[in-house]
């Protein structure tokens, strides 16, 4: 789709129309781009690296050793990653031109903000990245300054990984270096992020093709000053604190839609405002469609990961901004409404904000409205995450495991199971979708949140399982919180906590129980606030404090009852011992008694093996008595209709097993009541 420009390009020589970007005075632009007032302080390692790069360039330009009378033979590769260990040489016939070496993008930005940067992007004007990397490698080999010769890895252009040009990578003195030629004018196709590049490029060409002005700055390594070719990169970063695209935002995002997610990440990481143009472009349906068509789900997931866990990350702010920009549906995509040759048909079932999602009862517009309401609800819930997490962080040990073995540290803090803040934010955001399911063409079901984590953002399988488990049991946790007393009541008071119910719940949630508890707390606070608002009552922070205290009371109760990590509890009798002790037939029946054993162990944490075995024998005896009772009743009513027989013994497994199961259920109910 063609997109018309609505503004001219920002440059250091004024605004240029897009059609005029190839017609400007480069020398004038070079002089105006220089910013000697921008101070960059190098670390000793960076100073040594930059001196090495400059010395290698000088040796090559002057044909000094190891380049005297020789030049590097270009290495042809097929575009795959290529580790180059040896450098071939040939006699040269002409003197090489001066190599301008510029440090680009993120390193300059971070230095101007007094932040550390662990990798360096090196842009070159007269050589390819591979050529210059080989020059540096040969120079280091000649100087013998490295104990081990650095290897050069050549990576072909790969837009799915945001690599538009061939890049050479090299690790020098512990610093990761990327070498690449300046990026020139680019032309994008309608369905791809792969640009067609000009043969030659200037620093202004490169700066204008970058995503944001704050990332378009250069540090001229040989002349030791910062260059701002857009004329506003430094002011946007330092004074105005705003994110702006060098070219029209709609064109920038349409050409490379991944940049719209990078805008969110950078704005949140560096606490920058989005300019109005970026906001409008980010909300454009055309950009949303480009994001869907051009960008792989893996890349979307990688950007989201950076928002959840990256440097200076603020997940709540990032997810809220994604929602405000109407991007939530692009990031957390539902299954496609229509099938295609390479997409398995997936049907979404359930009711979303009162809209039946399966079938034809709701229109496309109604479903879109319901989805947007869900994202708004999720964003509204996020406002409580920081308060809840901070409350718990102040009262428990998140990240350490130390103490007296009873769940308490020596300083009174709690230890053991930790909060996974990443899953906490993600689980909270997907909470409104917890009751929706996806069904594929083979009838296999998966929860909608699990589908989104697996297919839409391509997170690892462990995250899929974790989110599925957390949201499966979060409402049960909410129910327990509703009946839970405050913090003081929860501490050591058996009457406020059912040890068996809590233990079984933790055995299902395992290491995710604390994370699920925090998600349940946020959901309960949000529900309470919504109810108060519906009644015309404005909720205040006191309600948040009350519910958080309840949640922490539950947390304390778990530790008081030594239930943390109860899922690691080993049975007193294994399957073979249970079979032998109860004289059971081989089959699934043993699992029932193993489950009964675990319930007994949760209720009797100090019980012995003999006591447990006695308990299981009593249950077995009771089950057999009930089975016999049902069997006698059946023989006395053999003339009853077949429908009654089916009601008593339904299934093909035989009446005895079914009756025995009913007896066990009856006995279990009675036992739990007594206990």
Buried (B, 14 or more C-beta within 10 A) or exposed (E): EEBEEEBBBBBBBEEBEBEEBEEBEEEEBBEBBBBEEBEBEBEEEBEBBBEBBBBBBBBBBEBEEBBEEBBBEEBEBEEEEBEBEEBEEEEBEEEBEEBBBBBBBBBBBBBBEEEEBEEBBBBBBBBBBBBBBBBBBBBBBBBEEBEEEBEBBBBBBBBEEBBBBBBBBBBBBEBEBBBBBBBBBBEBEEEEBBBEBBEEBBBBBBBBBBBBBBBBBBBBBBEEBBBBBBBBBBBBBEEBBBBBBBBBBBBBBBBBBBBBBBBBBBBBBBEBBBBEBBBBBBBBEBBBBBBBEBBBBEBBBBBBBBBBEBEEBBBBBBBBBBBBBBBBBBBBBBBEEEEEEEEEEBBBBBEBBEBBBBEEEBEEEBBBBBBBBBBBBBBBBBBBBBBBBEBBEEBBBBEEEEBEEEBBBEEEBBBBBBBBBBBBBBBBBBBBBBBBBBBBEEEEEBBBBBBBBBBBBBBEEEBBBBBBBBBBBBBBBBEBBEEBBEBEBBBEBEEBBBBBBBBBBBBBBBBBBBBBBBBBBBBBBBBBBEEBEEEEEEBEEEBBEEBBBBBBBBBBBBBBBBBBBBBEBEBBBEBEBBBEBBEBEEEEBBEBBBEBBBBBBBBBEEBEEEEBBEBBBEBBEBBEEBBBEBBEEBEEEEEEEEEEBEEBBEEEEEBBBBBBBBBBEEBBEEBEEEE
